[in-house]
């Protein structure tokens, strides 16, 4: 009779640890903002030392030691402990990761269970095209975005990723926000912890969410538009 109760306690502890990880993640990201005139770390960071002239955010952090030196992980790869969810599978076949591109000098695989808001531009074409879909606009803290507390920064999305090809691609997510719409339920695909997933928002707070605000007609969870950053400073 104790086994179900112990299992529930373990899952609760995992979710609390995951929230703590995301809070630490947010502190590292805020340090980047502070060191870069309030500019948010882009999901795709321009980086001239690479063949494709950019690295995905966590690949960039690994290469430049932005969050310190990444720690050894399985298969001779690396990870940051704060970017791993305790509830996520640890076996080789179900590990989620970020990897910019094969043949891209400086790029290497790094494990993470969390996805990053790809709308934190500028964002480029993953096929290697060097144009930026946000015409080189960088999101900054000083821009007039009234939805900081509703806009995703990092999300615990491992459950969705291990059930799709996205675990092998970028680990990024497309999000936008429309105040006129209500929260959209994640559904079972996204529930990383029971009936919720943990989220770090742009204002720095973290929470266990059952859904997020959406702005697309098909009710997908877009919490930031990548093609037009609406709340930029005039």
Buried (B, 14 or more C-beta within 10 A) or exposed (E): EEEEEEEEEEBEEBBBBBBBBBBBBBEBBBEBBEEEEEBBBBBBBBBEEBEBBBBBBBBBBBBEEBBEEBEEBEEEBBBBEBBBBBBBBEEEEEBBBBBBBEEBEBBBBBBBBBBBBBBBBBBBEBEEEEEBBBEEBBBBBEBEBEBBEBBBBBBBBBBBBBEEEBBEBBBBBBBBBBEEEEEBBBEEEBBBBEEBBBBBBBBBBBEBBBBBBBBBEEEEBBBBBBEEBEBBEE
